Amino acid sequence: MVKRLDQEDELYRVNTENRHLKDTVSAMREQIETIRYEQEKNVQSAVAEANAEILQLRAAVVSLREELENMRYEKDRSVQEAIASGHGEILQLKSTIQELRNEIERRIASFEDRLADERLAHRNELIELQKTIHMLRDGLTEKQEINAD
C-alpha cells in the first residue's frame, strides 16, 4: 500500500507537473499569438504608412511634372512671342529702310533735276552774256571805225 501511495503521489506529482507544463505552454502560445498579432499590426501599420507616403510622393511627382510642363509651355510661348516680335520689328525696320531709300532716291533725283536746271540756266545765261559781249564788241568796233574815219 505504501508503494501504491508512493506511486499515486508520484502520479499526482507527474500529473501536476504535466498540467503545470501544459499551462506554461498554453501561456507561451498566448504570448506568441499576442506578439504575432502586435507584429502583424505593426507591419500593417507600417505598410499603410508607406502606402500613404507613396501616394503623397506620387501626387508630388505629378504636381511637379505638371509644373514643369507649364514652365516649358510658358518658355516656348515666350520664345515664340519673342520671335514673332523680333520678326515684326525686322519687317518694320525693313519697311523703314525701304522708305528711307526711296526718299533718298527722290531727293537725289530732285537734286539732279535742280542741278540740271541750274546748269541749263547757267549755260543759257553764258550764251546770253556772250551774245551781249559780241553785240557790245561789235557796237564798240563800229564806233571806233566811225570815230577813226
HELIX and SHEET records of a PDB file:
HELIX    1   1 VAL A    2  ALA A  148  1                                 147    
END                                                                             
